[in-house]
């Protein structure tokens, strides 16, 4: 009976040590993941800042292209009249 108790205590201690070891490994991996996610978030903010000017510039460019397309349509009609 005493041998069983001693072996049970040793087994429980071994299990506790293995659990502590792997929890430590998992904790270190989570810290590395947190660092990586921080770097990714920093990069995304940088890209967002650099791309903030695209929206207004694209709207302005679309307006200018619409006006240019209208002007080219008029020029094509005029060229057809002159040729015809």
C-alpha positions in Angstrom: 0.0 0.0 0.0 2.8 2.4 0.9 4.5 1.7 -2.4 1.3 2.6 -4.3 1.0 5.9 -2.5 4.6 6.8 -3.2 4.3 5.8 -6.9 1.1 7.8 -7.1 2.7 10.9 -5.6 5.7 10.5 -8.0 3.3 10.1 -10.9 1.4 13.3 -9.9 4.6 15.2 -9.5 5.8 14.0 -12.9 2.5 15.0 -14.5 2.7 18.4 -12.8 6.3 19.0 -14.1 5.3 18.0 -17.6 2.3 20.3 -17.6 4.4 23.2 -16.2 7.0 22.6 -18.9 4.6 22.6 -21.8 2.6 25.6 -20.4 5.9 27.5 -20.3 6.6 26.5 -23.9 3.1 27.6 -25.0 3.5 30.8 -23.1 6.7 31.6 -24.9 5.1 30.9 -28.3 2.2 33.2 -27.4 4.6 36.0 -26.5 6.3 35.5 -29.9 2.9 35.6 -31.6 2.0 38.8 -29.8 5.2 40.4 -31.0 4.6 39.3 -34.5 1.0 40.6 -34.4 2.2 43.9 -33.1 4.6 44.3 -36.0 1.8 43.4 -38.5 -0.5 46.0 -36.9 2.2 48.6 -37.2 2.7 47.7 -40.9 -1.0 47.8 -41.6 -1.2 51.3 -40.0 1.6 52.5 -42.2 0.0 51.2 -45.3 -3.3 52.7 -44.3 -1.6 56.1 -43.8 0.1 55.9 -47.1 -3.1 54.8 -48.9 -5.3 57.5 -47.3 -4.6 59.9 -50.2 -5.7 57.4 -52.9 -9.4 57.9 -52.4 -9.6 61.6 -52.9 -7.1 61.5 -55.7 -9.0 58.7 -57.5 -12.2 60.7 -57.3 -10.5 63.8 -58.7 -8.9 61.7 -61.5 -12.2 60.1 -62.4 -13.8 63.5 -62.7 -11.0 64.7 -65.0 -11.2 61.5 -67.1 -14.9 62.0 -67.5 -14.4 65.5 -68.7 -11.6 64.3 -71.1 -13.9 61.5 -72.4 -16.6 64.1 -73.2 -14.0 66.3 -74.9 -12.8 63.4 -77.0 -16.3 62.6 -78.0 -16.8 66.1 -79.2 -13.5 66.0 -81.0 -14.4 62.8 -82.7 -17.7 64.3 -83.9 -16.0 67.3 -85.2 -13.4 65.2 -87.0 -16.1 63.2 -88.7 -17.9 66.4 -89.8 -14.6 67.7 -91.2 -13.8 64.4 -93.0 -17.3 63.9 -94.2 
